[in-house]
Amino acid sequence: MELREARLDGQTLYRGKIVNVRVDSVALPDGRTATREVVEHPGGVAVVAVTDAGEVFTVRQYRYPFGEVTREIPAGKLEPGEDPLACALRELREETGYVCGRMEPLGVIYASPGVYTEKLHLYLALDLTFVGQKLDDGEFLHVESTPLQELVSQAASNEIKDAKTIIGIMLAQGRIGRPQREGGRGGA
Amino acid sequence: MELREARLDGQTLYRGKIVNVRVDSVALPDGRTATREVVEHPGGVAVVAVTDAGEVFTVRQYRYPFGEVTREIPAGKLEPGEDPLACALRELREETGYVCGRMEPLGVIYASPGVYTEKLHLYLALDLTFVGQKLDDGEFLHVESTPLQELVSQAASNEIKDAKTIIGIMLAQGRIGRPQREGGRGGA
């Protein structure tokens, strides 16, 4: 069975600062038509930055949509035309004040593929050097560092609720978790 | 430092079938004002349904916002006033055709907390019995089953990109899977 839905028509009904909302009419696989609501988001990056001591930076920040303070890995939206790697370096620097010697891709995730186009590029940052935080205007957050293993437990027990943070931590653990417990990243 | 942002004013600028968009003006921790764009989503559920043979159901469906077919665990939006557990039982039945003897909560995740209010309740469904699929009108999908360990590998290698699916599989693995690295974690 074919699953594809073909766009017939559509219009943007909301243009905002971060998102736009588009409503399209589509042809379904059985030939009937339906409408599809699409929330367009520019996409972004999130960074698992691990210190030589095996600690990972998280930020506490107030998330207005939930009315609560969450704990998340450093992250941010792509500027128009920005390369995800450049964005990851920028966000790491801005939010934590660190630059890194290595920034390795961990993968790409879809936050909520039913209606939301947000695609997040996850990175692992290593060989960190502190050069000074520079937050965006109107951005308020607390930076903390926590041993990777402790964050893995907090993700597994659902103490951490942010999707990109749970996935970033688990992917970083899969990538570097084992060598680190052996007391060094072998050769590094 | 206080992180909270207090709502001063706001209005809904888009009312849609699935989401609404609200723009509020808020007082920042330093007393200045800013605007916050909020995409209101009703929230939903996602279900890791594991057969007695240790296989997990996933669905292939066309995700119009990405123009591609994704592989995801069964999931759906909450109806107004619907209990997440009832929604999980309903979505599992509708999409896969299975009912379950046990439906255990795995946790709650925030898909994209910067602007999007979507909160997803994850469940682990066990003791499955086939009674017959009943899809929503206009819903087209393929159901498959895959050994849990294989899905864990596919999540770790980023072959699966849907956030709730990656997290659901990893949490289910922590709950019911065998230790992945025997000897590594053992008596350590």
HADDOCK unambig.tbl for C-alpha pairs under 7 A between the chains (distance, minus, plus):
assign (segid A and resid 3 and name CA) (segid B and resid 61 and name CA) 6.49 0.50 0.50
assign (segid A and resid 3 and name CA) (segid B and resid 62 and name CA) 5.60 0.50 0.50
assign (segid A and resid 3 and name CA) (segid B and resid 140 and name CA) 6.36 0.50 0.50
assign (segid A and resid 3 and name CA) (segid B and resid 141 and name CA) 6.96 0.50 0.50
assign (segid A and resid 4 and name CA) (segid B and resid 62 and name CA) 5.73 0.50 0.50
assign (segid A and resid 5 and name CA) (segid B and resid 64 and name CA) 6.81 0.50 0.50
assign (segid A and resid 14 and name CA) (segid B and resid 14 and name CA) 6.35 0.50 0.50
assign (segid A and resid 38 and name CA) (segid B and resid 65 and name CA) 5.90 0.50 0.50
assign (segid A and resid 61 and name CA) (segid B and resid 3 and name CA) 6.49 0.50 0.50
assign (segid A and resid 62 and name CA) (segid B and resid 3 and name CA) 5.60 0.50 0.50
assign (segid A and resid 62 and name CA) (segid B and resid 4 and name CA) 5.73 0.50 0.50
assign (segid A and resid 63 and name CA) (segid B and resid 113 and name CA) 6.26 0.50 0.50
assign (segid A and resid 63 and name CA) (segid B and resid 114 and name CA) 5.99 0.50 0.50
assign (segid A and resid 64 and name CA) (segid B and resid 5 and name CA) 6.81 0.50 0.50
assign (segid A and resid 65 and name CA) (segid B and resid 38 and name CA) 5.91 0.50 0.50
assign (segid A and resid 65 and name CA) (segid B and resid 113 and name CA) 6.68 0.50 0.50
assign (segid A and resid 65 and name CA) (segid B and resid 114 and name CA) 6.95 0.50 0.50
assign (segid A and resid 65 and name CA) (segid B and resid 115 and name CA) 5.96 0.50 0.50
assign (segid A and resid 65 and name CA) (segid B and resid 116 and name CA) 6.49 0.50 0.50
assign (segid A and resid 65 and name CA) (segid B and resid 117 and name CA) 5.51 0.50 0.50
assign (segid A and resid 66 and name CA) (segid B and resid 117 and name CA) 6.40 0.50 0.50
assign (segid A and resid 107 and name CA) (segid B and resid 158 and name CA) 5.72 0.50 0.50
assign (segid A and resid 108 and name CA) (segid B and resid 161 and name CA) 6.33 0.50 0.50
assign (segid A and resid 109 and name CA) (segid B and resid 161 and name CA) 4.60 0.50 0.50
assign (segid A and resid 109 and name CA) (segid B and resid 162 and name CA) 5.81 0.50 0.50
assign (segid A and resid 109 and name CA) (segid B and resid 163 and name CA) 5.79 0.50 0.50
assign (segid A and resid 110 and name CA) (segid B and resid 161 and name CA) 5.74 0.50 0.50
assign (segid A and resid 110 and name CA) (segid B and resid 162 and name CA) 4.90 0.50 0.50
assign (segid A and resid 110 and name CA) (segid B and resid 163 and name CA) 5.69 0.50 0.50
assign (segid A and resid 111 and name CA) (segid B and resid 111 and name CA) 5.25 0.50 0.50
assign (segid A and resid 111 and name CA) (segid B and resid 112 and name CA) 6.24 0.50 0.50
assign (segid A and resid 111 and name CA) (segid B and resid 162 and name CA) 6.66 0.50 0.50
assign (segid A and resid 111 and name CA) (segid B and resid 163 and name CA) 5.45 0.50 0.50
assign (segid A and resid 112 and name CA) (segid B and resid 111 and name CA) 6.24 0.50 0.50
assign (segid A and resid 113 and name CA) (segid B and resid 63 and name CA) 6.26 0.50 0.50
assign (segid A and resid 113 and name CA) (segid B and resid 65 and name CA) 6.69 0.50 0.50
assign (segid A and resid 114 and name CA) (segid B and resid 63 and name CA) 5.99 0.50 0.50
assign (segid A and resid 114 and name CA) (segid B and resid 65 and name CA) 6.97 0.50 0.50
assign (segid A and resid 115 and name CA) (segid B and resid 65 and name CA) 5.98 0.50 0.50
assign (segid A and resid 116 and name CA) (segid B and resid 65 and name CA) 6.49 0.50 0.50
assign (segid A and resid 117 and name CA) (segid B and resid 65 and name CA) 5.51 0.50 0.50
assign (segid A and resid 117 and name CA) (segid B and resid 66 and name CA) 6.40 0.50 0.50
assign (segid A and resid 140 and name CA) (segid B and resid 3 and name CA) 6.39 0.50 0.50
assign (segid A and resid 141 and name CA) (segid B and resid 3 and name CA) 6.98 0.50 0.50
assign (segid A and resid 156 and name CA) (segid B and resid 171 and name CA) 6.21 0.50 0.50
assign (segid A and resid 158 and name CA) (segid B and resid 107 and name CA) 5.73 0.50 0.50
assign (segid A and resid 161 and name CA) (segid B and resid 108 and name CA) 6.34 0.50 0.50
assign (segid A and resid 161 and name CA) (segid B and resid 109 and name CA) 4.59 0.50 0.50
assign (segid A and resid 161 and name CA) (segid B and resid 110 and name CA) 5.74 0.50 0.50
assign (segid A and resid 162 and name CA) (segid B and resid 109 and name CA) 5.80 0.50 0.50
assign (segid A and resid 162 and name CA) (segid B and resid 110 and name CA) 4.90 0.50 0.50
assign (segid A and resid 162 and name CA) (segid B and resid 111 and name CA) 6.66 0.50 0.50
assign (segid A and resid 163 and name CA) (segid B and resid 109 and name CA) 5.78 0.50 0.50
assign (segid A and resid 163 and name CA) (segid B and resid 110 and name CA) 5.68 0.50 0.50
assign (segid A and resid 163 and name CA) (segid B and resid 111 and name CA) 5.45 0.50 0.50
assign (segid A and resid 163 and name CA) (segid B and resid 163 and name CA) 6.49 0.50 0.50
assign (segid A and resid 167 and name CA) (segid B and resid 167 and name CA) 6.53 0.50 0.50
assign (segid A and resid 171 and name CA) (segid B and resid 156 and name CA) 6.21 0.50 0.50
